Amino acid sequence: MSTLPARAERRCHNAVNPLHSCLFFSPDLGAELGKLGFEDPSAVYFATRAAAFGPVGAGTVTAT
């Protein structure tokens, strides 16, 4: 059982999601990753989403 207050995860999500969205949907991010060879917008999305996992396979990224 968690010791967090009820709906703490939702309050955190509401606070952090605008920052998260700025990164994922920023044209600057796509441009910078394009310089590294990421051309497909889906590849940019999944690369940034999976970066925090470290070296994992496609199955792990897909599952999350």
N, CA, C and O atoms as a CHARMM CRD file, in Angstrom:
* protein
*
  256
    1    1 MET  N      0.83400  -1.17300   0.00000 PROA 1      0.00000
    2    1 MET  CA     0.00000   0.00000   0.00000 PROA 1      0.00000
    3    1 MET  C      0.88400   1.24500   0.00000 PROA 1      0.00000
    4    1 MET  O      1.88300   1.30800   0.71700 PROA 1      0.00000
    5    2 SER  N      0.52100   2.19900  -0.78300 PROA 2      0.00000
    6    2 SER  CA     1.28000   3.44300  -0.87700 PROA 2      0.00000
    7    2 SER  C      0.96100   4.37100   0.29300 PROA 2      0.00000
    8    2 SER  O     -0.15500   4.39300   0.81300 PROA 2      0.00000
    9    3 THR  N      1.96200   5.12500   0.68200 PROA 3      0.00000
   10    3 THR  CA     1.74800   6.13400   1.72400 PROA 3      0.00000
   11    3 THR  C      1.46000   7.50900   1.11700 PROA 3      0.00000
   12    3 THR  O      1.33100   8.49800   1.83800 PROA 3      0.00000
   13    4 LEU  N      1.36000   7.56100  -0.20400 PROA 4      0.00000
   14    4 LEU  CA     1.05900   8.83000  -0.87000 PROA 4      0.00000
   15    4 LEU  C     -0.39900   9.21600  -0.64200 PROA 4      0.00000
   16    4 LEU  O     -1.26200   8.34700  -0.51300 PROA 4      0.00000
   17    5 PRO  N     -0.67000  10.50200  -0.59500 PROA 5      0.00000
   18    5 PRO  CA    -2.06500  10.93000  -0.46400 PROA 5      0.00000
   19    5 PRO  C     -2.87500  10.50900  -1.69000 PROA 5      0.00000
   20    5 PRO  O     -2.32700  10.29500  -2.77200 PROA 5      0.00000
   21    6 ALA  N     -4.15800  10.39800  -1.50300 PROA 6      0.00000
   22    6 ALA  CA    -5.04100  10.02900  -2.61300 PROA 6      0.00000
   23    6 ALA  C     -4.85900  11.00400  -3.77000 PROA 6      0.00000
   24    6 ALA  O     -4.77100  12.21500  -3.56700 PROA 6      0.00000
   25    7 ARG  N     -4.80400  10.47400  -4.96400 PROA 7      0.00000
   26    7 ARG  CA    -4.69800  11.22200  -6.21900 PROA 7      0.00000
   27    7 ARG  C     -3.39600  12.01800  -6.36600 PROA 7      0.00000
   28    7 ARG  O     -3.32700  12.94900  -7.16800 PROA 7      0.00000
   29    8 ALA  N     -2.38200  11.66000  -5.60600 PROA 8      0.00000
   30    8 ALA  CA    -1.08900  12.34100  -5.72400 PROA 8      0.00000
   31    8 ALA  C     -0.52500  12.18400  -7.12900 PROA 8      0.00000
   32    8 ALA  O      0.06700  13.11500  -7.67600 PROA 8      0.00000
   33    9 GLU  N     -0.71300  10.99800  -7.71100 PROA 9      0.00000
   34    9 GLU  CA    -0.18100  10.77100  -9.06100 PROA 9      0.00000
   35    9 GLU  C     -0.84900  11.68600 -10.06900 PROA 9      0.00000
   36    9 GLU  O     -0.18700  12.16300 -10.99100 PROA 9      0.00000
   37   10 ARG  N     -2.12800  11.94300  -9.92500 PROA 10     0.00000
   38   10 ARG  CA    -2.83300  12.82600 -10.86200 PROA 10     0.00000
   39   10 ARG  C     -2.35000  14.26800 -10.70100 PROA 10     0.00000
   40   10 ARG  O     -2.17100  14.96900 -11.69700 PROA 10     0.00000
   41   11 ARG  N     -2.14100  14.71500  -9.48300 PROA 11     0.00000
   42   11 ARG  CA    -1.64000  16.07200  -9.26400 PROA 11     0.00000
   43   11 ARG  C     -0.23900  16.22900  -9.84900 PROA 11     0.00000
   44   11 ARG  O      0.08300  17.26400 -10.43300 PROA 11     0.00000
   45   12 CYS  N      0.58400  15.21200  -9.69200 PROA 12     0.00000
   46   12 CYS  CA     1.93300  15.24600 -10.26300 PROA 12     0.00000
   47   12 CYS  C      1.85000  15.28600 -11.78700 PROA 12     0.00000
   48   12 CYS  O      2.54300  16.07300 -12.43300 PROA 12     0.00000
   49   13 HSD  N      1.00700  14.44000 -12.35200 PROA 13     0.00000
   50   13 HSD  CA     0.82500  14.40600 -13.80500 PROA 13     0.00000
   51   13 HSD  C      0.39800  15.77500 -14.32100 PROA 13     0.00000
   52   13 HSD  O      0.95000  16.27200 -15.30200 PROA 13     0.00000
   53   14 ASN  N     -0.57400  16.37600 -13.66600 PROA 14     0.00000
   54   14 ASN  CA    -1.07500  17.67700 -14.11500 PROA 14     0.00000
   55   14 ASN  C     -0.00500  18.75900 -14.04600 PROA 14     0.00000
   56   14 ASN  O      0.00000  19.68100 -14.86200 PROA 14     0.00000
   57   15 ALA  N      0.88900  18.65400 -13.09100 PROA 15     0.00000
   58   15 ALA  CA     1.95600  19.64600 -12.95800 PROA 15     0.00000
   59   15 ALA  C      3.08000  19.43100 -13.96600 PROA 15     0.00000
   60   15 ALA  O      3.63200  20.39700 -14.49300 PROA 15     0.00000
   61   16 VAL  N      3.42100  18.18600 -14.23600 PROA 16     0.00000
   62   16 VAL  CA     4.58700  17.86300 -15.05700 PROA 16     0.00000
   63   16 VAL  C      4.24600  17.71000 -16.54300 PROA 16     0.00000
   64   16 VAL  O      5.11000  17.93000 -17.39100 PROA 16     0.00000
   65   17 ASN  N      3.03000  17.34400 -16.86800 PROA 17     0.00000
   66   17 ASN  CA     2.67600  17.05600 -18.25400 PROA 17     0.00000
   67   17 ASN  C      2.94800  18.21200 -19.21700 PROA 17     0.00000
   68   17 ASN  O      3.42600  17.95300 -20.32200 PROA 17     0.00000
   69   18 PRO  N      2.67400  19.47000 -18.86600 PROA 18     0.00000
   70   18 PRO  CA     2.99900  20.54600 -19.81100 PROA 18     0.00000
   71   18 PRO  C      4.49200  20.60600 -20.15800 PROA 18     0.00000
   72   18 PRO  O      4.84500  20.89000 -21.30300 PROA 18     0.00000
   73   19 LEU  N      5.35600  20.34400 -19.19500 PROA 19     0.00000
   74   19 LEU  CA     6.79700  20.32600 -19.47500 PROA 19     0.00000
   75   19 LEU  C      7.14600  19.15800 -20.38500 PROA 19     0.00000
   76   19 LEU  O      7.91200  19.30600 -21.33700 PROA 19     0.00000
   77   20 HSD  N      6.58800  18.01900 -20.08900 PROA 20     0.00000
   78   20 HSD  CA     6.79200  16.80400 -20.87900 PROA 20     0.00000
   79   20 HSD  C      6.35800  17.04900 -22.32600 PROA 20     0.00000
   80   20 HSD  O      7.07500  16.69900 -23.26400 PROA 20     0.00000
   81   21 SER  N      5.19100  17.64600 -22.49700 PROA 21     0.00000
   82   21 SER  CA     4.66500  17.89100 -23.83800 PROA 21     0.00000
   83   21 SER  C      5.53800  18.86600 -24.61300 PROA 21     0.00000
   84   21 SER  O      5.72100  18.71500 -25.82100 PROA 21     0.00000
   85   22 CYS  N      6.07700  19.86300 -23.92600 PROA 22     0.00000
   86   22 CYS  CA     6.96900  20.81800 -24.60200 PROA 22     0.00000
   87   22 CYS  C      8.16700  20.10900 -25.21200 PROA 22     0.00000
   88   22 CYS  O      8.61500  20.46800 -26.30100 PROA 22     0.00000
   89   23 LEU  N      8.68200  19.11600 -24.52500 PROA 23     0.00000
   90   23 LEU  CA     9.83000  18.37500 -25.04900 PROA 23     0.00000
   91   23 LEU  C      9.43100  17.46900 -26.20300 PROA 23     0.00000
   92   23 LEU  O     10.04000  17.52200 -27.27200 PROA 23     0.00000
   93   24 PHE  N      8.42300  16.64600 -25.99900 PROA 24     0.00000
   94   24 PHE  CA     8.05700  15.66700 -27.01600 PROA 24     0.00000
   95   24 PHE  C      7.60700  16.29800 -28.31500 PROA 24     0.00000
   96   24 PHE  O      7.86200  15.74700 -29.38600 PROA 24     0.00000
   97   25 PHE  N      6.94700  17.43200 -28.24800 PROA 25     0.00000
   98   25 PHE  CA     6.36400  18.01700 -29.44300 PROA 25     0.00000
   99   25 PHE  C      7.12000  19.24300 -29.94000 PROA 25     0.00000
  100   25 PHE  O      6.62400  19.97700 -30.79400 PROA 25     0.00000
  101   26 SER  N      8.30900  19.46600 -29.41200 PROA 26     0.00000
  102   26 SER  CA     9.12100  20.59400 -29.83800 PROA 26     0.00000
  103   26 SER  C      9.76100  20.31600 -31.19600 PROA 26     0.00000
  104   26 SER  O     10.38800  19.27200 -31.37400 PROA 26     0.00000
  105   27 PRO  N      9.61700  21.22500 -32.15400 PROA 27     0.00000
  106   27 PRO  CA    10.30200  21.04100 -33.43200 PROA 27     0.00000
  107   27 PRO  C     11.82000  21.08000 -33.27200 PROA 27     0.00000
  108   27 PRO  O     12.54600  20.49200 -34.07300 PROA 27     0.00000
  109   28 ASP  N     12.30000  21.77100 -32.23800 PROA 28     0.00000
  110   28 ASP  CA    13.74400  21.82800 -31.99400 PROA 28     0.00000
  111   28 ASP  C     14.30300  20.45200 -31.65600 PROA 28     0.00000
  112   28 ASP  O     15.39800  20.09600 -32.09200 PROA 28     0.00000
  113   29 LEU  N     13.55300  19.68300 -30.88200 PROA 29     0.00000
  114   29 LEU  CA    14.00600  18.33700 -30.52800 PROA 29     0.00000
  115   29 LEU  C     14.14400  17.48200 -31.77900 PROA 29     0.00000
  116   29 LEU  O     15.15000  16.79700 -31.96100 PROA 29     0.00000
  117   30 GLY  N     13.13700  17.52100 -32.63400 PROA 30     0.00000
  118   30 GLY  CA    13.20200  16.76400 -33.88200 PROA 30     0.00000
  119   30 GLY  C     14.36000  17.20000 -34.75800 PROA 30     0.00000
  120   30 GLY  O     15.01800  16.36900 -35.38400 PROA 30     0.00000
  121   31 ALA  N     14.61100  18.49600 -34.80300 PROA 31     0.00000
  122   31 ALA  CA    15.71700  19.01100 -35.61800 PROA 31     0.00000
  123   31 ALA  C     17.06000  18.53800 -35.08100 PROA 31     0.00000
  124   31 ALA  O     17.93200  18.12600 -35.84600 PROA 31     0.00000
  125   32 GLU  N     17.22200  18.59900 -33.76700 PROA 32     0.00000
  126   32 GLU  CA    18.48600  18.15900 -33.16600 PROA 32     0.00000
  127   32 GLU  C     18.69300  16.65800 -33.34100 PROA 32     0.00000
  128   32 GLU  O     19.79600  16.21900 -33.66700 PROA 32     0.00000
  129   33 LEU  N     17.65200  15.87500 -33.13000 PROA 33     0.00000
  130   33 LEU  CA    17.79400  14.42700 -33.31400 PROA 33     0.00000
  131   33 LEU  C     17.92600  14.07100 -34.79100 PROA 33     0.00000
  132   33 LEU  O     18.52200  13.04900 -35.13200 PROA 33     0.00000
  133   34 GLY  N     17.37500  14.90500 -35.66300 PROA 34     0.00000
  134   34 GLY  CA    17.55600  14.70200 -37.09900 PROA 34     0.00000
  135   34 GLY  C     19.02500  14.76700 -37.49100 PROA 34     0.00000
  136   34 GLY  O     19.46100  14.05400 -38.39500 PROA 34     0.00000
  137   35 LYS  N     19.78800  15.61800 -36.81400 PROA 35     0.00000
  138   35 LYS  CA    21.22900  15.71300 -37.06100 PROA 35     0.00000
  139   35 LYS  C     21.95000  14.42200 -36.68600 PROA 35     0.00000
  140   35 LYS  O     23.04400  14.14400 -37.17700 PROA 35     0.00000
  141   36 LEU  N     21.32200  13.63600 -35.80600 PROA 36     0.00000
  142   36 LEU  CA    21.90800  12.35800 -35.38200 PROA 36     0.00000
  143   36 LEU  C     21.37900  11.18300 -36.19600 PROA 36     0.00000
  144   36 LEU  O     21.72800  10.03200 -35.93200 PROA 36     0.00000
  145   37 GLY  N     20.53100  11.47400 -37.19300 PROA 37     0.00000
  146   37 GLY  CA    20.03600  10.42200 -38.06800 PROA 37     0.00000
  147   37 GLY  C     18.60200   9.99600 -37.82900 PROA 37     0.00000
  148   37 GLY  O     18.10400   9.10900 -38.52200 PROA 37     0.00000
  149   38 PHE  N     17.92500  10.60200 -36.87000 PROA 38     0.00000
  150   38 PHE  CA    16.51800  10.28000 -36.62900 PROA 38     0.00000
  151   38 PHE  C     15.66900  11.11900 -37.57400 PROA 38     0.00000
  152   38 PHE  O     15.53700  12.32900 -37.39000 PROA 38     0.00000
  153   39 GLU  N     15.09300  10.47600 -38.58600 PROA 39     0.00000
  154   39 GLU  CA    14.30900  11.21800 -39.57100 PROA 39     0.00000
  155   39 GLU  C     12.81100  11.02400 -39.39000 PROA 39     0.00000
  156   39 GLU  O     12.03100  11.94300 -39.63800 PROA 39     0.00000
  157   40 ASP  N     12.41100   9.85700 -38.96600 PROA 40     0.00000
  158   40 ASP  CA    11.00000   9.54500 -38.79100 PROA 40     0.00000
  159   40 ASP  C     10.50600  10.13100 -37.46400 PROA 40     0.00000
  160   40 ASP  O     11.12200   9.88200 -36.42800 PROA 40     0.00000
  161   41 PRO  N      9.41500  10.89900 -37.46600 PROA 41     0.00000
  162   41 PRO  CA     8.90200  11.45300 -36.21000 PROA 41     0.00000
  163   41 PRO  C      8.61000  10.38600 -35.15000 PROA 41     0.00000
  164   41 PRO  O      8.76800  10.64200 -33.95600 PROA 41     0.00000
  165   42 SER  N      8.19000   9.21000 -35.57400 PROA 42     0.00000
  166   42 SER  CA     7.94900   8.12800 -34.60900 PROA 42     0.00000
  167   42 SER  C      9.25200   7.68600 -33.95900 PROA 42     0.00000
  168   42 SER  O      9.27200   7.36700 -32.77000 PROA 42     0.00000
  169   43 ALA  N     10.32700   7.66500 -34.71700 PROA 43     0.00000
  170   43 ALA  CA    11.62700   7.28100 -34.16100 PROA 43     0.00000
  171   43 ALA  C     12.08200   8.30100 -33.12300 PROA 43     0.00000
  172   43 ALA  O     12.64000   7.93100 -32.09000 PROA 43     0.00000
  173   44 VAL  N     11.84600   9.58200 -33.39600 PROA 44     0.00000
  174   44 VAL  CA    12.18700  10.63100 -32.43100 PROA 44     0.00000
  175   44 VAL  C     11.38600  10.42400 -31.15200 PROA 44     0.00000
  176   44 VAL  O     11.93700  10.48900 -30.05300 PROA 44     0.00000
  177   45 TYR  N     10.09900  10.17800 -31.29300 PROA 45     0.00000
  178   45 TYR  CA     9.22700   9.97900 -30.13000 PROA 45     0.00000
  179   45 TYR  C      9.70400   8.80200 -29.28600 PROA 45     0.00000
  180   45 TYR  O      9.88400   8.93400 -28.07600 PROA 45     0.00000
  181   46 PHE  N      9.90700   7.65900 -29.92300 PROA 46     0.00000
  182   46 PHE  CA    10.28600   6.47300 -29.15800 PROA 46     0.00000
  183   46 PHE  C     11.70200   6.57200 -28.59500 PROA 46     0.00000
  184   46 PHE  O     11.97200   6.05700 -27.51000 PROA 46     0.00000
  185   47 ALA  N     12.59900   7.22100 -29.31200 PROA 47     0.00000
  186   47 ALA  CA    13.96400   7.38600 -28.79700 PROA 47     0.00000
  187   47 ALA  C     13.96600   8.22500 -27.52900 PROA 47     0.00000
  188   47 ALA  O     14.65000   7.88900 -26.56300 PROA 47     0.00000
  189   48 THR  N     13.21100   9.30600 -27.52500 PROA 48     0.00000
  190   48 THR  CA    13.17500  10.15200 -26.33400 PROA 48     0.00000
  191   48 THR  C     12.39800   9.49100 -25.20900 PROA 48     0.00000
  192   48 THR  O     12.73900   9.64900 -24.03700 PROA 48     0.00000
  193   49 ARG  N     11.36900   8.76200 -25.55600 PROA 49     0.00000
  194   49 ARG  CA    10.58100   8.07000 -24.53300 PROA 49     0.00000
  195   49 ARG  C     11.40300   6.97800 -23.85100 PROA 49     0.00000
  196   49 ARG  O     11.30500   6.78200 -22.64000 PROA 49     0.00000
  197   50 ALA  N     12.20800   6.27300 -24.63600 PROA 50     0.00000
  198   50 ALA  CA    12.96100   5.13500 -24.11500 PROA 50     0.00000
  199   50 ALA  C     14.32000   5.51400 -23.54200 PROA 50     0.00000
  200   50 ALA  O     14.96500   4.67800 -22.90900 PROA 50     0.00000
  201   51 ALA  N     14.76800   6.72900 -23.74100 PROA 51     0.00000
  202   51 ALA  CA    16.11600   7.11600 -23.30900 PROA 51     0.00000
  203   51 ALA  C     16.35900   6.86100 -21.83000 PROA 51     0.00000
  204   51 ALA  O     17.45800   6.46300 -21.44100 PROA 51     0.00000
  205   52 ALA  N     15.36600   7.08100 -21.01800 PROA 52     0.00000
  206   52 ALA  CA    15.53900   6.90000 -19.57000 PROA 52     0.00000
  207   52 ALA  C     15.71300   5.43800 -19.16800 PROA 52     0.00000
  208   52 ALA  O     16.19900   5.15100 -18.07400 PROA 52     0.00000
  209   53 PHE  N     15.32200   4.51800 -20.03900 PROA 53     0.00000
  210   53 PHE  CA    15.43500   3.09000 -19.72300 PROA 53     0.00000
  211   53 PHE  C     16.86000   2.57400 -19.83200 PROA 53     0.00000
  212   53 PHE  O     17.20100   1.55100 -19.24000 PROA 53     0.00000
  213   54 GLY  N     17.69000   3.27800 -20.58600 PROA 54     0.00000
  214   54 GLY  CA    19.02300   2.75000 -20.85800 PROA 54     0.00000
  215   54 GLY  C     18.93700   1.76400 -22.01400 PROA 54     0.00000
  216   54 GLY  O     17.97800   1.79400 -22.78500 PROA 54     0.00000
  217   55 PRO  N     19.93000   0.89300 -22.13900 PROA 55     0.00000
  218   55 PRO  CA    19.93900  -0.04000 -23.27400 PROA 55     0.00000
  219   55 PRO  C     18.92400  -1.17100 -23.08800 PROA 55     0.00000
  220   55 PRO  O     19.19000  -2.14500 -22.38300 PROA 55     0.00000
  221   56 VAL  N     17.76900  -1.03200 -23.72300 PROA 56     0.00000
  222   56 VAL  CA    16.73000  -2.06700 -23.69400 PROA 56     0.00000
  223   56 VAL  C     16.29300  -2.35300 -25.12200 PROA 56     0.00000
  224   56 VAL  O     16.56900  -1.57500 -26.03600 PROA 56     0.00000
  225   57 GLY  N     15.62300  -3.45300 -25.30200 PROA 57     0.00000
  226   57 GLY  CA    15.13900  -3.83700 -26.61900 PROA 57     0.00000
  227   57 GLY  C     13.82000  -3.17100 -26.97400 PROA 57     0.00000
  228   57 GLY  O     13.19700  -2.49700 -26.15300 PROA 57     0.00000
  229   58 ALA  N     13.41500  -3.37800 -28.21700 PROA 58     0.00000
  230   58 ALA  CA    12.17000  -2.78600 -28.71300 PROA 58     0.00000
  231   58 ALA  C     10.95600  -3.27300 -27.93400 PROA 58     0.00000
  232   58 ALA  O      9.99100  -2.52900 -27.76200 PROA 58     0.00000
  233   59 GLY  N     10.99500  -4.51100 -27.46400 PROA 59     0.00000
  234   59 GLY  CA     9.86800  -5.05100 -26.70900 PROA 59     0.00000
  235   59 GLY  C      9.57800  -4.26300 -25.44600 PROA 59     0.00000
  236   59 GLY  O      8.41700  -4.03700 -25.10300 PROA 59     0.00000
  237   60 THR  N     10.62200  -3.84600 -24.75800 PROA 60     0.00000
  238   60 THR  CA    10.44300  -3.05600 -23.53200 PROA 60     0.00000
  239   60 THR  C      9.83500  -1.70100 -23.85400 PROA 60     0.00000
  240   60 THR  O      8.93100  -1.23800 -23.15800 PROA 60     0.00000
  241   61 VAL  N     10.32500  -1.07700 -24.89300 PROA 61     0.00000
  242   61 VAL  CA     9.79900   0.23500 -25.28300 PROA 61     0.00000
  243   61 VAL  C      8.34200   0.10900 -25.71000 PROA 61     0.00000
  244   61 VAL  O      7.50800   0.93100 -25.33200 PROA 61     0.00000
  245   62 THR  N      8.04000  -0.90400 -26.48600 PROA 62     0.00000
  246   62 THR  CA     6.67400  -1.11700 -26.94700 PROA 62     0.00000
  247   62 THR  C      5.73200  -1.38900 -25.78300 PROA 62     0.00000
  248   62 THR  O      4.59300  -0.92000 -25.77500 PROA 62     0.00000
  249   63 ALA  N      6.20100  -2.13600 -24.81500 PROA 63     0.00000
  250   63 ALA  CA     5.35900  -2.51100 -23.67300 PROA 63     0.00000
  251   63 ALA  C      5.01800  -1.33200 -22.77800 PROA 63     0.00000
  252   63 ALA  O      4.03900  -1.37400 -22.03400 PROA 63     0.00000
  253   64 THR  N      5.81600  -0.28900 -22.84900 PROA 64     0.00000
  254   64 THR  CA     5.54600   0.85000 -21.97600 PROA 64     0.00000
  255   64 THR  C      4.81400   1.90700 -22.72800 PROA 64     0.00000
  256   64 THR  O      4.49200   2.95400 -22.16500 PROA 64     0.00000
